[in-house]
Amino acid sequence: MITRITRGRVRTNAEGLAVERLRAAIRDSPSPPAGLVHFSLSRRNEGDCVELVAITVWEDAESMADALGPDWQSVAWSPSIIELMEASSTEMLETVVETLDRLTTE
């Protein structure tokens, strides 16, 4: 499994519009792409800056690349908010443990 983390700073005073547009894009999308296991969108406030963090978990790198296209290694925000973002980064991590079922606290 692959975890993809995309972070971006929202332009000052544009957080409400960015979140509204992202919710609409998710609501209006047909269905999750093949191979997408999990999606979450979170935010963090730091002073007058708001950072959005999108976390997706994919079955494998091939599924992620198929869904995101040839630029799958680049930042990929919804086209509806690109103009509202000031700075973004993305990273991909390979999953090494995916369940807590066998872990103990002894």
CYANA upper distance limits for C-alpha pairs under 8 A (distance plus 0.5 A):
  1 MET  CA     57 VAL  CA      7.31
  1 MET  CA     58 TRP  CA      6.04
  1 MET  CA     59 GLU  CA      5.11
  1 MET  CA     60 ASP  CA      5.44
  1 MET  CA     61 ALA  CA      8.05
  1 MET  CA     94 GLU  CA      6.65
  1 MET  CA     95 THR  CA      5.76
  2 ILE  CA     57 VAL  CA      6.12
  2 ILE  CA     58 TRP  CA      5.60
  2 ILE  CA     59 GLU  CA      7.00
  2 ILE  CA     60 ASP  CA      6.18
  2 ILE  CA     61 ALA  CA      6.80
  2 ILE  CA     92 MET  CA      7.12
  2 ILE  CA     93 LEU  CA      6.17
  2 ILE  CA     94 GLU  CA      5.27
  2 ILE  CA     95 THR  CA      6.23
  3 THR  CA     55 ILE  CA      7.47
  3 THR  CA     56 THR  CA      6.28
  3 THR  CA     57 VAL  CA      4.97
  3 THR  CA     58 TRP  CA      6.91
  3 THR  CA     92 MET  CA      6.11
  3 THR  CA     93 LEU  CA      5.56
  3 THR  CA     94 GLU  CA      6.87
  3 THR  CA     95 THR  CA      7.29
  4 ARG  CA     54 ALA  CA      8.50
  4 ARG  CA     55 ILE  CA      6.22
  4 ARG  CA     56 THR  CA      5.72
  4 ARG  CA     57 VAL  CA      6.79
  4 ARG  CA     58 TRP  CA      8.43
  4 ARG  CA     90 THR  CA      7.57
  4 ARG  CA     91 GLU  CA      6.29
  4 ARG  CA     92 MET  CA      4.93
  4 ARG  CA     93 LEU  CA      6.89
  5 ILE  CA     53 VAL  CA      7.38
  5 ILE  CA     54 ALA  CA      6.33
  5 ILE  CA     55 ILE  CA      5.21
  5 ILE  CA     56 THR  CA      7.20
  5 ILE  CA     90 THR  CA      6.03
  5 ILE  CA     91 GLU  CA      5.87
  5 ILE  CA     92 MET  CA      6.85
  6 THR  CA     53 VAL  CA      6.14
  6 THR  CA     54 ALA  CA      5.66
  6 THR  CA     55 ILE  CA      7.03
  6 THR  CA     75 VAL  CA      7.12
  6 THR  CA     76 ALA  CA      8.31
  6 THR  CA     88 SER  CA      7.62
  6 THR  CA     89 SER  CA      6.21
  6 THR  CA     90 THR  CA      4.70
  6 THR  CA     91 GLU  CA      7.06
  7 ARG  CA     51 GLU  CA      7.21
  7 ARG  CA     52 LEU  CA      6.16
  7 ARG  CA     53 VAL  CA      5.00
  7 ARG  CA     54 ALA  CA      7.01
  7 ARG  CA     88 SER  CA      5.92
  7 ARG  CA     89 SER  CA      5.89
  7 ARG  CA     90 THR  CA      6.79
  8 GLY  CA     51 GLU  CA      5.95
  8 GLY  CA     52 LEU  CA      5.81
  8 GLY  CA     53 VAL  CA      7.12
  8 GLY  CA     85 MET  CA      6.91
  8 GLY  CA     86 GLU  CA      7.63
  8 GLY  CA     87 ALA  CA      5.93
  8 GLY  CA     88 SER  CA      4.46
  8 GLY  CA     89 SER  CA      6.95
  9 ARG  CA     49 CYS  CA      7.41
  9 ARG  CA     50 VAL  CA      6.32
  9 ARG  CA     51 GLU  CA      4.90
  9 ARG  CA     52 LEU  CA      6.86
  9 ARG  CA     85 MET  CA      6.29
  9 ARG  CA     86 GLU  CA      6.01
  9 ARG  CA     87 ALA  CA      5.85
  9 ARG  CA     88 SER  CA      6.92
 10 VAL  CA     14 ALA  CA      6.93
 10 VAL  CA     15 GLU  CA      6.58
 10 VAL  CA     18 ALA  CA      8.11
 10 VAL  CA     49 CYS  CA      7.56
 10 VAL  CA     50 VAL  CA      6.14
 10 VAL  CA     51 GLU  CA      6.55
 10 VAL  CA     52 LEU  CA      7.60
 10 VAL  CA     84 LEU  CA      6.37
 10 VAL  CA     85 MET  CA      5.06
 10 VAL  CA     86 GLU  CA      6.32
 10 VAL  CA     87 ALA  CA      8.16
 11 ARG  CA     15 GLU  CA      7.77
 11 ARG  CA     49 CYS  CA      8.28
 11 ARG  CA     50 VAL  CA      8.48
 11 ARG  CA     84 LEU  CA      5.89
 11 ARG  CA     85 MET  CA      5.98
 11 ARG  CA     86 GLU  CA      6.03
 12 THR  CA     48 ASP  CA      7.64
 12 THR  CA     49 CYS  CA      7.00
 12 THR  CA     50 VAL  CA      8.25
 14 ALA  CA     18 ALA  CA      6.61
 14 ALA  CA     84 LEU  CA      6.92
 15 GLU  CA     19 VAL  CA      6.61
 15 GLU  CA     50 VAL  CA      7.39
 16 GLY  CA     20 GLU  CA      6.58
 17 LEU  CA     21 ARG  CA      6.56
 18 ALA  CA     22 LEU  CA      6.65
 18 ALA  CA     81 ILE  CA      6.22
 18 ALA  CA     84 LEU  CA      7.12
 19 VAL  CA     23 ARG  CA      6.59
 20 GLU  CA     24 ALA  CA      6.75
 21 ARG  CA     25 ALA  CA      6.63
 21 ARG  CA     80 SER  CA      6.81
 21 ARG  CA     81 ILE  CA      7.26
 22 LEU  CA     26 ILE  CA      6.67
 22 LEU  CA     78 SER  CA      7.40
 22 LEU  CA     80 SER  CA      7.91
 22 LEU  CA     81 ILE  CA      7.78
 23 ARG  CA     27 ARG  CA      6.51
 24 ALA  CA     28 ASP  CA      6.43
 25 ALA  CA     29 SER  CA      6.51
 25 ALA  CA     78 SER  CA      7.78
 25 ALA  CA     80 SER  CA      8.25
 32 PRO  CA     36 LEU  CA      7.06
 33 PRO  CA     67 ALA  CA      6.60
 34 ALA  CA     63 SER  CA      7.06
 34 ALA  CA     67 ALA  CA      7.89
 35 GLY  CA     58 TRP  CA      5.96
 35 GLY  CA     59 GLU  CA      5.58
 35 GLY  CA     60 ASP  CA      7.64
 35 GLY  CA     63 SER  CA      5.63
 35 GLY  CA     64 MET  CA      7.50
 36 LEU  CA     56 THR  CA      7.69
 36 LEU  CA     57 VAL  CA      6.65
 36 LEU  CA     58 TRP  CA      5.16
 36 LEU  CA     59 GLU  CA      7.00
 36 LEU  CA     63 SER  CA      8.00
 36 LEU  CA     64 MET  CA      7.94
 37 VAL  CA     56 THR  CA      7.95
 37 VAL  CA     57 VAL  CA      5.84
 37 VAL  CA     58 TRP  CA      5.84
 37 VAL  CA     59 GLU  CA      6.97
 38 HIS  CA     55 ILE  CA      8.31
 38 HIS  CA     56 THR  CA      5.96
 38 HIS  CA     57 VAL  CA      5.49
 38 HIS  CA     58 TRP  CA      7.70
 39 PHE  CA     54 ALA  CA      7.79
 39 PHE  CA     55 ILE  CA      6.18
 39 PHE  CA     56 THR  CA      4.99
 39 PHE  CA     57 VAL  CA      7.11
 40 SER  CA     54 ALA  CA      6.28
 40 SER  CA     55 ILE  CA      5.78
 40 SER  CA     56 THR  CA      7.11
 41 LEU  CA     52 LEU  CA      7.50
 41 LEU  CA     53 VAL  CA      6.22
 41 LEU  CA     54 ALA  CA      5.00
 41 LEU  CA     55 ILE  CA      6.95
 42 SER  CA     52 LEU  CA      6.29
 42 SER  CA     53 VAL  CA      5.63
 42 SER  CA     54 ALA  CA      6.94
 43 ARG  CA     50 VAL  CA      7.19
 43 ARG  CA     51 GLU  CA      5.99
 43 ARG  CA     52 LEU  CA      4.98
 43 ARG  CA     53 VAL  CA      6.44
 44 ARG  CA     50 VAL  CA      6.20
 44 ARG  CA     51 GLU  CA      5.66
 44 ARG  CA     52 LEU  CA      7.10
 44 ARG  CA     53 VAL  CA      8.50
 45 ASN  CA     49 CYS  CA      6.38
 45 ASN  CA     50 VAL  CA      5.13
 45 ASN  CA     51 GLU  CA      6.94
 46 GLU  CA     50 VAL  CA      6.74
 46 GLU  CA     51 GLU  CA      8.30
 58 TRP  CA     63 SER  CA      7.25
 58 TRP  CA     64 MET  CA      6.62
 59 GLU  CA     63 SER  CA      7.17
 59 GLU  CA     64 MET  CA      8.44
 60 ASP  CA     64 MET  CA      7.12
 61 ALA  CA     65 ALA  CA      6.58
 62 GLU  CA     66 ASP  CA      6.54
 63 SER  CA     67 ALA  CA      6.72
 64 MET  CA     68 LEU  CA      6.56
 64 MET  CA     72 TRP  CA      7.72
 65 ALA  CA     69 GLY  CA      6.01
 65 ALA  CA     70 PRO  CA      7.39
 65 ALA  CA     72 TRP  CA      5.84
 68 LEU  CA     72 TRP  CA      5.49
 68 LEU  CA     76 ALA  CA      8.28
 72 TRP  CA     76 ALA  CA      8.11
 73 GLN  CA     90 THR  CA      8.18
 73 GLN  CA     91 GLU  CA      8.46
 74 SER  CA     89 SER  CA      8.48
 74 SER  CA     90 THR  CA      7.25
 75 VAL  CA     88 SER  CA      7.25
 75 VAL  CA     89 SER  CA      6.48
 75 VAL  CA     90 THR  CA      5.98
 77 TRP  CA     81 ILE  CA      7.30
 77 TRP  CA     82 ILE  CA      6.77
 78 SER  CA     82 ILE  CA      7.20
 81 ILE  CA     85 MET  CA      7.19
